[in-house]
Amino acid sequence: MRVQVNAFRRTLRARALRSHGVPQVGTASQQGSRRHLTRMGCDGKFFVGGNWKSNGTKSSVTKLVEELNAGSVPSNTEVVCAPTFVHLPYVSETLDAGKFQVSAQNCWVEGYGAYTGEITAEALGDMSVNWVILGHSERRALNGETNEFVADKCKKALDTGLSVIACIGETLEQRESGKMFEVLDAQLAAIAGKIDDWSSVVVAYEPVWAIGTGVVATPDQAQEVHAYLRKWFADNVSPSVSKSLRVIYGGSVNAENCSDLATKEDVDGFLVGGASLKGPDFLVIANAFEMARA
Ligand SMILES: O=C[C@H](O)COP(=O)(O)O
């Protein structure tokens, strides 16, 4: 009977993939560990963030919102879309709040004041934007954001009542020179030095070499680092934070590879860049956890 149920689920999953025009992926890796289902328990939902970065016109954003609103999101997955600041009010008003939340891609480290061009956490809260992405590697690289500055912004956002997607990740050079764990430790330690309450934080592990390159980390590579990060939290923060914290993966996640990544026990979701701009693809990714369970 159980075999029949599983076969039925696989058929449903294949249908869902086909309906989104996605080639079917093999099922072998889906036999991987499902222990994270237990660990996340009823309280933790799989988390899928879409970081639209500096993309979108009035017409493309309208189309994307329509495509997303037409799709379905499983109840065990929290989906958050992060448009540009300019598009945020429109997306916030038009995206189906029953399925999607919205996020900013950054906020300022101080409150309201003379900070020309910056957007405060208070202003985001006032506009009912409850999430913010902080520490993205593009901001670290292009805007010189240091570990300390990112940590200060995390503290400010959390103190203001926002939830934070805190990004960390190593460059290829750091990975290849054996400094990956040292880099990740320093990025996390800076944040841990400033905040006590991790209940409104999602940590996004985004290896810089995988971002926008099409070179996705293998499920095993992602799992290795996520397991390391979970142990880091157990050793340096607390076992309960280590257990409940969602650690998501970002870097060339797409509709084809998301399901295999989602089978890994310490991968609690994704932060998606390029593929989040394609409605049908992003909807497949939003359903990855459900598909991985099938
Ligand atoms: O925030 C998202 C990450 O930078 C991943 O971007 P990507 O999916 O285009 O590689």
Residues whose N, C-alpha, C, O or C-beta is under 5 A from the ligand:
A	BS01	LIG	N51 A210 I211 G212 T213 G250 G251 S252 V253 L271 V272 G273 G274 A275
